[in-house]
Structures are given as structure tokens and as C-alpha cells.
Amino acid sequence: MKKENKTLIIIIVIVIAIIATIYVLKDAQVETLTQEEMQCIADNSKLIVSKTCSHCATQKQMLEDDLGLFELIEVSENPEVWEQYDLIGVPTWIIDEKTYPGVRELTELKEITNC
């Protein structure tokens, strides 16, 4: 293999390693909000979930110790919410009677709820 090709391969590997490291570190950052911000989000939202939904479990895990602040609506116990909110899936956040499907970051919820 030519020296130029080896150098190019090394550079590409280093760039990929740097990009992967940045991506991993970005995902590892824990979003922390104050207790007041979490209470504000909880006061201005509802979270529709299912016991069998892995994404719902992920969303609950993101709420951690503050999960008890939130109004959780279990779809198996409240099947009417499918039509009431025209749901396409769970988890779904209800904020100002608008639906926000999918797992949401805490900073995004803070912004949507104006907290």
C-alpha cells in the first residue's frame, strides 16, 4: 500500500473516531432542570403511555425522580384517549390540548410548556 493511502486511511479513521466521540458525549449529557421547572412542566402537561411500550419506559426514565409529579394516562385503562386526542401512538404528551407524540427531551418540554 502506498504511503499516501495509509496516511489517508489513518486520517479518515481519526476523523470517524472524533465524530463518534462527540456523538457519544452529546448523548451522555444529562439534562437537569430545577424542581420548579419540572413542576411547571408537570402542571402544564399530561403524558399518555402504555405499560407495554418501550419508548414510554424511556420517557418515564427521563423523568426519573419527578415522575410522580406528572399526570400519566394509561391507554389500556383509558381507551377513549385514542379518539379524544387523535393519537397515533404512545408516548404522547398533551400540552395546551395539542399532541406531541414520541419521546421528548426535558429541555424541549420546558420550551413547549413555557416553563
Buried (B, 14 or more C-beta within 10 A) or exposed (E): EEEEEEEEEEEEEEEEEEEEEEEEEEEEEEEEBEEEBBBBBBEBBBBBBBEEBEBBBEBBEBBEEBBEBBEBBBBEEEEEBBEEBEBEBBBBBBBEEEEBBEBBEBEEBBEBBEB
